Amino acid sequence: MSHPDIRALLEAIRQGQLSVDEDVAALKPALLNPIATEDLGFARLDHQR
C-alpha cells in the first residue's frame, strides 16, 4: 500500500466517510505483509532494498 493510499484512507476517516474498523480492514493486508512494495503495473518495486 502506497503512502497516497494510506493518506486517502486516513482522510476518509477524518471526513467520516469510513469507520476506523473499515480502515483497519483495508490496512490489514499491508500490515500482514511488512515488505514495502509498489505495483507499477509492469513490475513490483521493492522499497526495502
PyMOL Python script that loads the backbone (N, CA, C, O; Angstrom):
from pymol import cmd

cmd.read_pdbstr("""\
ATOM      1  N   MET A   1       0.862  -1.169   0.000  1.00  0.00           N
ATOM      2  CA  MET A   1       0.000   0.000   0.000  1.00  0.00           C
ATOM      3  C   MET A   1       0.906   1.229   0.000  1.00  0.00           C
ATOM      4  O   MET A   1       1.838   1.334   0.797  1.00  0.00           O
ATOM      5  N   SER A   2       0.617   2.133  -0.891  1.00  0.00           N
ATOM      6  CA  SER A   2       1.457   3.321  -1.035  1.00  0.00           C
ATOM      7  C   SER A   2       1.070   4.401  -0.023  1.00  0.00           C
ATOM      8  O   SER A   2       0.003   4.348   0.589  1.00  0.00           O
ATOM      9  N   HIS A   3       1.953   5.371   0.135  1.00  0.00           N
ATOM     10  CA  HIS A   3       1.682   6.480   1.050  1.00  0.00           C
ATOM     11  C   HIS A   3       0.413   7.237   0.662  1.00  0.00           C
ATOM     12  O   HIS A   3      -0.382   7.575   1.539  1.00  0.00           O
ATOM     13  N   PRO A   4       0.200   7.512  -0.633  1.00  0.00           N
ATOM     14  CA  PRO A   4      -1.059   8.186  -1.003  1.00  0.00           C
ATOM     15  C   PRO A   4      -2.299   7.371  -0.651  1.00  0.00           C
ATOM     16  O   PRO A   4      -3.328   7.937  -0.282  1.00  0.00           O
ATOM     17  N   ASP A   5      -2.209   6.026  -0.765  1.00  0.00           N
ATOM     18  CA  ASP A   5      -3.339   5.170  -0.402  1.00  0.00           C
ATOM     19  C   ASP A   5      -3.643   5.274   1.090  1.00  0.00           C
ATOM     20  O   ASP A   5      -4.801   5.393   1.491  1.00  0.00           O
ATOM     21  N   ILE A   6      -2.590   5.227   1.909  1.00  0.00           N
ATOM     22  CA  ILE A   6      -2.761   5.331   3.362  1.00  0.00           C
ATOM     23  C   ILE A   6      -3.324   6.697   3.723  1.00  0.00           C
ATOM     24  O   ILE A   6      -4.220   6.811   4.560  1.00  0.00           O
ATOM     25  N   ARG A   7      -2.793   7.722   3.087  1.00  0.00           N
ATOM     26  CA  ARG A   7      -3.275   9.085   3.351  1.00  0.00           C
ATOM     27  C   ARG A   7      -4.759   9.217   2.999  1.00  0.00           C
ATOM     28  O   ARG A   7      -5.521   9.846   3.733  1.00  0.00           O
ATOM     29  N   ALA A   8      -5.161   8.620   1.875  1.00  0.00           N
ATOM     30  CA  ALA A   8      -6.564   8.680   1.453  1.00  0.00           C
ATOM     31  C   ALA A   8      -7.464   7.962   2.457  1.00  0.00           C
ATOM     32  O   ALA A   8      -8.561   8.438   2.751  1.00  0.00           O
ATOM     33  N   LEU A   9      -7.011   6.820   2.987  1.00  0.00           N
ATOM     34  CA  LEU A   9      -7.799   6.112   3.996  1.00  0.00           C
ATOM     35  C   LEU A   9      -7.956   6.943   5.264  1.00  0.00           C
ATOM     36  O   LEU A   9      -9.051   7.040   5.818  1.00  0.00           O
ATOM     37  N   LEU A  10      -6.876   7.531   5.714  1.00  0.00           N
ATOM     38  CA  LEU A  10      -6.940   8.350   6.929  1.00  0.00           C
ATOM     39  C   LEU A  10      -7.816   9.590   6.717  1.00  0.00           C
ATOM     40  O   LEU A  10      -8.554  10.000   7.612  1.00  0.00           O
ATOM     41  N   GLU A  11      -7.723  10.170   5.539  1.00  0.00           N
ATOM     42  CA  GLU A  11      -8.549  11.340   5.216  1.00  0.00           C
ATOM     43  C   GLU A  11     -10.032  10.951   5.203  1.00  0.00           C
ATOM     44  O   GLU A  11     -10.882  11.726   5.640  1.00  0.00           O
ATOM     45  N   ALA A  12     -10.336   9.754   4.702  1.00  0.00           N
ATOM     46  CA  ALA A  12     -11.718   9.281   4.672  1.00  0.00           C
ATOM     47  C   ALA A  12     -12.267   9.112   6.083  1.00  0.00           C
ATOM     48  O   ALA A  12     -13.443   9.385   6.326  1.00  0.00           O
ATOM     49  N   ILE A  13     -11.435   8.668   7.008  1.00  0.00           N
ATOM     50  CA  ILE A  13     -11.861   8.566   8.408  1.00  0.00           C
ATOM     51  C   ILE A  13     -12.141   9.963   8.964  1.00  0.00           C
ATOM     52  O   ILE A  13     -13.162  10.199   9.609  1.00  0.00           O
ATOM     53  N   ARG A  14     -11.227  10.865   8.703  1.00  0.00           N
ATOM     54  CA  ARG A  14     -11.370  12.230   9.227  1.00  0.00           C
ATOM     55  C   ARG A  14     -12.652  12.880   8.735  1.00  0.00           C
ATOM     56  O   ARG A  14     -13.300  13.622   9.473  1.00  0.00           O
ATOM     57  N   GLN A  15     -13.017  12.604   7.492  1.00  0.00           N
ATOM     58  CA  GLN A  15     -14.219  13.211   6.908  1.00  0.00           C
ATOM     59  C   GLN A  15     -15.485  12.411   7.209  1.00  0.00           C
ATOM     60  O   GLN A  15     -16.579  12.797   6.798  1.00  0.00           O
ATOM     61  N   GLY A  16     -15.335  11.294   7.929  1.00  0.00           N
ATOM     62  CA  GLY A  16     -16.492  10.495   8.298  1.00  0.00           C
ATOM     63  C   GLY A  16     -16.990   9.569   7.204  1.00  0.00           C
ATOM     64  O   GLY A  16     -18.087   9.022   7.315  1.00  0.00           O
ATOM     65  N   GLN A  17     -16.208   9.382   6.151  1.00  0.00           N
ATOM     66  CA  GLN A  17     -16.611   8.516   5.052  1.00  0.00           C
ATOM     67  C   GLN A  17     -16.344   7.042   5.365  1.00  0.00           C
ATOM     68  O   GLN A  17     -17.001   6.166   4.801  1.00  0.00           O
ATOM     69  N   LEU A  18     -15.403   6.760   6.243  1.00  0.00           N
ATOM     70  CA  LEU A  18     -15.053   5.399   6.658  1.00  0.00           C
ATOM     71  C   LEU A  18     -15.001   5.345   8.170  1.00  0.00           C
ATOM     72  O   LEU A  18     -14.661   6.326   8.830  1.00  0.00           O
ATOM     73  N   SER A  19     -15.342   4.182   8.712  1.00  0.00           N
ATOM     74  CA  SER A  19     -15.162   3.986  10.148  1.00  0.00           C
ATOM     75  C   SER A  19     -13.740   3.481  10.394  1.00  0.00           C
ATOM     76  O   SER A  19     -13.056   3.048   9.466  1.00  0.00           O
ATOM     77  N   VAL A  20     -13.316   3.539  11.620  1.00  0.00           N
ATOM     78  CA  VAL A  20     -11.983   3.034  11.975  1.00  0.00           C
ATOM     79  C   VAL A  20     -11.895   1.545  11.653  1.00  0.00           C
ATOM     80  O   VAL A  20     -10.862   1.080  11.171  1.00  0.00           O
ATOM     81  N   ASP A  21     -12.964   0.792  11.913  1.00  0.00           N
ATOM     82  CA  ASP A  21     -12.967  -0.640  11.610  1.00  0.00           C
ATOM     83  C   ASP A  21     -12.797  -0.903  10.114  1.00  0.00           C
ATOM     84  O   ASP A  21     -12.086  -1.828   9.722  1.00  0.00           O
ATOM     85  N   GLU A  22     -13.446  -0.095   9.283  1.00  0.00           N
ATOM     86  CA  GLU A  22     -13.295  -0.248   7.830  1.00  0.00           C
ATOM     87  C   GLU A  22     -11.862   0.058   7.407  1.00  0.00           C
ATOM     88  O   GLU A  22     -11.314  -0.604   6.525  1.00  0.00           O
ATOM     89  N   ASP A  23     -11.259   1.063   8.038  1.00  0.00           N
ATOM     90  CA  ASP A  23      -9.880   1.432   7.718  1.00  0.00           C
ATOM     91  C   ASP A  23      -8.920   0.317   8.125  1.00  0.00           C
ATOM     92  O   ASP A  23      -8.000  -0.010   7.375  1.00  0.00           O
ATOM     93  N   VAL A  24      -9.124  -0.267   9.300  1.00  0.00           N
ATOM     94  CA  VAL A  24      -8.271  -1.363   9.750  1.00  0.00           C
ATOM     95  C   VAL A  24      -8.379  -2.533   8.778  1.00  0.00           C
ATOM     96  O   VAL A  24      -7.371  -3.154   8.441  1.00  0.00           O
ATOM     97  N   ALA A  25      -9.581  -2.832   8.330  1.00  0.00           N
ATOM     98  CA  ALA A  25      -9.769  -3.923   7.367  1.00  0.00           C
ATOM     99  C   ALA A  25      -9.022  -3.635   6.063  1.00  0.00           C
ATOM    100  O   ALA A  25      -8.453  -4.545   5.461  1.00  0.00           O
ATOM    101  N   ALA A  26      -9.023  -2.387   5.628  1.00  0.00           N
ATOM    102  CA  ALA A  26      -8.324  -2.018   4.400  1.00  0.00           C
ATOM    103  C   ALA A  26      -6.807  -2.075   4.579  1.00  0.00           C
ATOM    104  O   ALA A  26      -6.082  -2.401   3.639  1.00  0.00           O
ATOM    105  N   LEU A  27      -6.326  -1.758   5.785  1.00  0.00           N
ATOM    106  CA  LEU A  27      -4.891  -1.767   6.052  1.00  0.00           C
ATOM    107  C   LEU A  27      -4.342  -3.154   6.380  1.00  0.00           C
ATOM    108  O   LEU A  27      -3.132  -3.369   6.315  1.00  0.00           O
ATOM    109  N   LYS A  28      -5.211  -4.089   6.729  1.00  0.00           N
ATOM    110  CA  LYS A  28      -4.772  -5.406   7.177  1.00  0.00           C
ATOM    111  C   LYS A  28      -3.789  -6.083   6.215  1.00  0.00           C
ATOM    112  O   LYS A  28      -2.763  -6.585   6.672  1.00  0.00           O
ATOM    113  N   PRO A  29      -4.057  -6.120   4.903  1.00  0.00           N
ATOM    114  CA  PRO A  29      -3.085  -6.760   4.004  1.00  0.00           C
ATOM    115  C   PRO A  29      -1.701  -6.110   4.073  1.00  0.00           C
ATOM    116  O   PRO A  29      -0.686  -6.803   4.012  1.00  0.00           O
ATOM    117  N   ALA A  30      -1.661  -4.803   4.196  1.00  0.00           N
ATOM    118  CA  ALA A  30      -0.376  -4.109   4.269  1.00  0.00           C
ATOM    119  C   ALA A  30       0.331  -4.419   5.583  1.00  0.00           C
ATOM    120  O   ALA A  30       1.557  -4.515   5.616  1.00  0.00           O
ATOM    121  N   LEU A  31      -0.427  -4.576   6.664  1.00  0.00           N
ATOM    122  CA  LEU A  31       0.164  -4.886   7.960  1.00  0.00           C
ATOM    123  C   LEU A  31       0.666  -6.323   8.014  1.00  0.00           C
ATOM    124  O   LEU A  31       1.644  -6.611   8.704  1.00  0.00           O
ATOM    125  N   LEU A  32       0.010  -7.225   7.296  1.00  0.00           N
ATOM    126  CA  LEU A  32       0.432  -8.618   7.270  1.00  0.00           C
ATOM    127  C   LEU A  32       1.637  -8.841   6.365  1.00  0.00           C
ATOM    128  O   LEU A  32       2.356  -9.827   6.525  1.00  0.00           O
ATOM    129  N   ASN A  33       1.861  -7.948   5.431  1.00  0.00           N
ATOM    130  CA  ASN A  33       2.996  -8.034   4.520  1.00  0.00           C
ATOM    131  C   ASN A  33       3.906  -6.841   4.774  1.00  0.00           C
ATOM    132  O   ASN A  33       3.747  -5.798   4.140  1.00  0.00           O
ATOM    133  N   PRO A  34       4.873  -6.982   5.708  1.00  0.00           N
ATOM    134  CA  PRO A  34       5.685  -5.830   6.103  1.00  0.00           C
ATOM    135  C   PRO A  34       6.665  -5.345   5.038  1.00  0.00           C
ATOM    136  O   PRO A  34       7.232  -4.261   5.178  1.00  0.00           O
ATOM    137  N   ILE A  35       6.875  -6.120   3.983  1.00  0.00           N
ATOM    138  CA  ILE A  35       7.794  -5.680   2.934  1.00  0.00           C
ATOM    139  C   ILE A  35       7.079  -4.638   2.084  1.00  0.00           C
ATOM    140  O   ILE A  35       6.039  -4.912   1.486  1.00  0.00           O
ATOM    141  N   ALA A  36       7.648  -3.450   2.041  1.00  0.00           N
ATOM    142  CA  ALA A  36       7.032  -2.351   1.300  1.00  0.00           C
ATOM    143  C   ALA A  36       7.307  -2.516  -0.190  1.00  0.00           C
ATOM    144  O   ALA A  36       8.438  -2.357  -0.649  1.00  0.00           O
ATOM    145  N   THR A  37       6.256  -2.837  -0.934  1.00  0.00           N
ATOM    146  CA  THR A  37       6.373  -2.935  -2.381  1.00  0.00           C
ATOM    147  C   THR A  37       5.303  -2.076  -3.021  1.00  0.00           C
ATOM    148  O   THR A  37       4.288  -1.748  -2.407  1.00  0.00           O
ATOM    149  N   GLU A  38       5.549  -1.724  -4.251  1.00  0.00           N
ATOM    150  CA  GLU A  38       4.590  -0.919  -5.001  1.00  0.00           C
ATOM    151  C   GLU A  38       4.403  -1.562  -6.366  1.00  0.00           C
ATOM    152  O   GLU A  38       5.379  -1.875  -7.048  1.00  0.00           O
ATOM    153  N   ASP A  39       3.168  -1.756  -6.760  1.00  0.00           N
ATOM    154  CA  ASP A  39       2.873  -2.352  -8.052  1.00  0.00           C
ATOM    155  C   ASP A  39       2.875  -1.256  -9.108  1.00  0.00           C
ATOM    156  O   ASP A  39       2.054  -0.340  -9.064  1.00  0.00           O
ATOM    157  N   LEU A  40       3.794  -1.353 -10.052  1.00  0.00           N
ATOM    158  CA  LEU A  40       3.904  -0.352 -11.108  1.00  0.00           C
ATOM    159  C   LEU A  40       3.157  -0.773 -12.375  1.00  0.00           C
ATOM    160  O   LEU A  40       3.206  -0.083 -13.394  1.00  0.00           O
ATOM    161  N   GLY A  41       2.473  -1.901 -12.300  1.00  0.00           N
ATOM    162  CA  GLY A  41       1.746  -2.397 -13.460  1.00  0.00           C
ATOM    163  C   GLY A  41       2.566  -3.407 -14.243  1.00  0.00           C
ATOM    164  O   GLY A  41       2.064  -4.470 -14.607  1.00  0.00           O
ATOM    165  N   PHE A  42       3.809  -3.084 -14.501  1.00  0.00           N
ATOM    166  CA  PHE A  42       4.690  -3.974 -15.245  1.00  0.00           C
ATOM    167  C   PHE A  42       5.709  -4.663 -14.346  1.00  0.00           C
ATOM    168  O   PHE A  42       6.391  -5.593 -14.776  1.00  0.00           O
ATOM    169  N   ALA A  43       5.813  -4.207 -13.097  1.00  0.00           N
ATOM    170  CA  ALA A  43       6.761  -4.779 -12.133  1.00  0.00           C
ATOM    171  C   ALA A  43       6.360  -4.359 -10.732  1.00  0.00           C
ATOM    172  O   ALA A  43       5.605  -3.406 -10.543  1.00  0.00           O
ATOM    173  N   ARG A  44       6.888  -5.099  -9.739  1.00  0.00           N
ATOM    174  CA  ARG A  44       6.690  -4.715  -8.336  1.00  0.00           C
ATOM    175  C   ARG A  44       7.997  -4.118  -7.829  1.00  0.00           C
ATOM    176  O   ARG A  44       9.041  -4.767  -7.885  1.00  0.00           O
ATOM    177  N   LEU A  45       7.943  -2.909  -7.347  1.00  0.00           N
ATOM    178  CA  LEU A  45       9.112  -2.200  -6.842  1.00  0.00           C
ATOM    179  C   LEU A  45       9.241  -2.465  -5.344  1.00  0.00           C
ATOM    180  O   LEU A  45       8.307  -2.213  -4.583  1.00  0.00           O
ATOM    181  N   ASP A  46      10.405  -2.976  -4.920  1.00  0.00           N
ATOM    182  CA  ASP A  46      10.682  -3.279  -3.522  1.00  0.00           C
ATOM    183  C   ASP A  46      11.423  -2.089  -2.929  1.00  0.00           C
ATOM    184  O   ASP A  46      12.568  -1.829  -3.298  1.00  0.00           O
ATOM    185  N   HIS A  47      10.785  -1.364  -2.015  1.00  0.00           N
ATOM    186  CA  HIS A  47      11.365  -0.154  -1.422  1.00  0.00           C
ATOM    187  C   HIS A  47      12.336  -0.455  -0.292  1.00  0.00           C
ATOM    188  O   HIS A  47      13.011   0.453   0.193  1.00  0.00           O
ATOM    189  N   GLN A  48      12.424  -1.707   0.140  1.00  0.00           N
ATOM    190  CA  GLN A  48      13.280  -2.062   1.265  1.00  0.00           C
ATOM    191  C   GLN A  48      14.737  -2.274   0.873  1.00  0.00           C
ATOM    192  O   GLN A  48      15.606  -2.276   1.745  1.00  0.00           O
ATOM    193  N   ARG A  49      15.022  -2.449  -0.391  1.00  0.00           N
ATOM    194  CA  ARG A  49      16.387  -2.794  -0.799  1.00  0.00           C
ATOM    195  C   ARG A  49      17.054  -1.686  -1.532  1.00  0.00           C
ATOM    196  O   ARG A  49      18.207  -1.823  -1.941  1.00  0.00           O
TER     197      ARG A  49
END
""", "prot")
cmd.dss("prot")
cmd.show_as("cartoon", "prot")
cmd.util.cbc("prot")
cmd.orient("prot")
